[in-house]
């Protein structure tokens, strides 16, 4: 089973690229972030023609998350699970069971700056994500939490850590919240297979950052122990970041040996 997360940075702008990529890479489950579409504008028929069921949680020109699946979509929860706190006013989290795996697709808030209210929103959002998992499942289940976390887990996931001192994406509280998710019973499957640094999933459009290697690894696939043990191959598809009008993120591709 092939599972992918990809921040497409506007599905309206990049639908043709996504369709071409789907035909080429053939994922079984695709988690997309920043679709930037309302639900009634989501191109479900286009994806159905390619063999995918889909579910979308959107809000128009901002945010938006979607799950595409060739292995079924059941038990859909849009937004955070009831009883975990207030619903998120933004469309940032979507959960469904696909092929026996409970998949939660996340677009974690950016945070903007350490003294910005959006940073406190980010930390609270991550706390609620853990409660969301507790409400829906346990670490003994087959679970994947995938998406754009807007957190570089460690300094080796940043092209130059000195440039991020006092900034979001690398601060101790953000990394602490990510650590709590891992402590819940999840594994960063990319890092499980790749020990080297300077392997990134996001590059700013400006100043030639992609070609100069100035990136961050902020797109993650976290898996419960049963799923992480089935991880056979993990790669960041840098080719999808090339060409005309790409997203600023590259897909993270995980192949699972489900036996």
N, C-alpha and C positions, 0 to 999 in steps of 0.2 A: 504494500500500500504506500502510495506517495502522498505526503502531506506537505503543503507549502504555505508560508505566510508572505504577503506582499502588500506593502503600502503603495497603492497605485497612483496616489496624488491626483485625483480626478478621473473617474471612470469615463465621464463624458468626453474628456480630452484624449483618453488613451484606450478606448474600447477596442479599436482595431488592433492595437499592439497586444492587448490582453488576449483577444481571440486568437491571434497568430501564435502567441506564446502557449496558450492552452493546447492548441493543435500540435505543437512541437513537443512540449514537455509532458503532456498527458498526466497531470496530477489527478489523484483520486479525490482529494480534499484541498480546496484552496480557501484560505482566509484572506480577505482583502480589507484594507483600511483606507480611510480618506476617499471613499467613493464620491463624496460631495454631491449626492443625489437625494431627492425625496424618494420615498418608497414607490410612489406611482410612476416615477421616471426610471426606475431600475430596469435594465434590459434583460429580464428573466427569460423572455422568449429567445433572445439571441443565444443565451447560455444553454437553454433547453435543446436548441438545434445542434449544439455540440455535445449533448449527452449529459448535461448537468442539471440536477435539481438545485434550487437556490433559495436562500432566505436573506433578507436585507433589513437592516435597521438604520434608517437614514433621517436626515433633517433638512435636506436642501443643499445649499452651497457650501456647507461646512461639515466636517467629520464624516460619519457614515461607515458602517461595517457590514460585511457580507460574508456568507459561507456558501461555497459551491461544492457539490458532492456528487460523485458517481456511485456512492455506496450507501445512499439513503440519508434522509434528514428526518429526525424525530425529536420529540421533547424540546421544542424550541423555547428559549427564554430570551426575549429582547429586553435590554437594560439589565440592571441588577435584579437578583432574585428577591421576591417579596420577603419582608422581615429582616432584611440586612441593613436597612437605613432608607433614606430618602432616594427616590429614583433619580438617576443622573439626568440633568436637563439637556445634556449633550448625547448624541448617538455614538457611544464609544464601546459598548460591550454587547456581545451576542453569543449565545450558547446553543448548541444542538448536539444530539447524539448522531454520529455518522460512522457506519461500519463498526458499531460496537464501542466506539471511543467517544467519551464526552468531550467535545471540543468547545473551548471558550476562546473567542476571537476578541482581542483587545486593541484599542487605540488609546493608550495612556496619555493623559494631559501632558503638554509640553513643560509647564512650570514657569516658563518665561524668564524669571529672575528670582533669586533667593529671597528678595524683599517684596515680591509681587504676591497678591492674594491668590493668583493662579498656582503658585508653588504650594501653598497650604491645601488648596483644592486637590492638587496632584497627590500629596501625601495621604490625605483623607480618602481619595479615590482608591489608592493602592490598599489601604486598610480595609475598605469595603469589598475589594476584590477577593481578599482572603475570606471574608465572611460569606461572600457569594459562593465560593467553592464549598465551604462548610455546609451551606444550605442545600446544595445540589448533589454532593458526592462525598467520597472519602478518598484518601491517597491509595487505598487498596484497590480502587476501581481503575479502569483504563481511562486516563485523563490526559488531555493536552491543553495547555494554555499558550496561545501563540498570538503574535502581533507585533505592533510597533510599541515598545515599552518606553521609548524616550529616556532610557537609562543605559549607559555603558556599564556593564557589570563590574569591570575592573580596569585598571590603568592600561593593561595590554589591549583593551578594546577601544583605545583612543589614540589618534595619531600623534598627539603631543599633550600629555596630561597637564603640563605647565600652563597651557592656554585655557584650561578649564577650572583652574583654582578659583573658588568663589563663584562658580557658575552652576547652572543646572546640568542635569544629565550625569554628573559624576559626584554630586554631593553625598556626604555620609548618610543623611536621612533617607535619600532616595535608594541608595544601595542597601541600606538596612531594610527598607520595605521589600525590596526584591529578595533579600536574604530570607525574610520571613516566609515568602512564597516557596522558596527552595526548602526551607525547614519544614513546611507543611508536608512535603513529600514529593517535590518536583526536581527534575534534573535539566540543566541546560544542555540539550543533546548536541549542539554544535561544539561546545567546549569539551564535552565528553570525548569527542573524536579528534579535535584540533587543539593542540596545546600552544601553538604559535600565536604571537600577536600580529598586529598590522593586517588583520583580516576584517574587513568592514562591510557593512550593509547599507550605509547612508553616506552620501557626499553632497556637500552644498553645491548648488548650481554655479555659484560665483567663483571667480578667480581660478578656474580650471582645477578645482579641488579633486575631482575624480581622477584626472590624468596625473595629478601631482601626488596622489595617494593620501590626501588629507581627509580621512573619514572617521566614522564611528560605527561600532557594532551595537546597534540598538534594537534590531529586529530579532526576536528570540522565539524559539520553540522550546517550551518547558514541558516535560512529560513525567508522569508518574512512573514508579519503578518498573512496573510491568511493561509499559510502552517503551521506556528508555532502553530496556534490555533487548528490545526488538529492533533498535536503531542500527541499520546496516550501512547507511551512507548518508552523509550530510554535506551540503555544499551551498555556498552563496553564488547565485547565478549572476555574475558580473556582466555577462553579455546582455542581459536585459536592461542594464543601466546605460548601454551604448546606443548609438544610432540617433535618429531624429526624434526630438521631443520625448525623451524618456522620463519616467519618474525619477525622483532623486534617491529612491530606495531600490535595492535589488532584492529579488525573491530569495528566501531561504528555503531550500529543498531538503526534505527528510524522507528517506526510503525506509520503511519498516518491513521486517520479515515477520509476517503475521502467521507463518506456518501454514 
